[in-house]
Amino acid sequence: MLEGRPIVSDISSESEHVSELLDHYLQPFAMTNFSYIRDSYDFIEKIKDLSIPADALLITGDVRALYTNMHIDLILSSVREVFEEFPDPQRPLRFSSSSFQVGQGACLIAP
């Protein structure tokens, strides 16, 4: 049987707005990473001046079960590091010693 992974829309779900908020604040940091590729056009722009040998093989791949393999503790510590390194008093996202909160709202994640 072929292996696959579910692709589920987050639109109109309970976490849609929190996801948008996180994306808004994390996107500028993600875009500074050397491995960041915005889309196919960005990829082509990045490689257009590369000299690729005629006998080279160009290979693409897909990550299987990406989200089930994410280490939540590592993700939270990475986000916390970025937010601490680049503080923004206007950012409504806060970490306490044991939770992640949006504004004065309820705890989202308790590691």
Order of alpha helices (4+ residues) and beta strands (2+ residues): alpha-alpha-alpha-beta-beta-beta
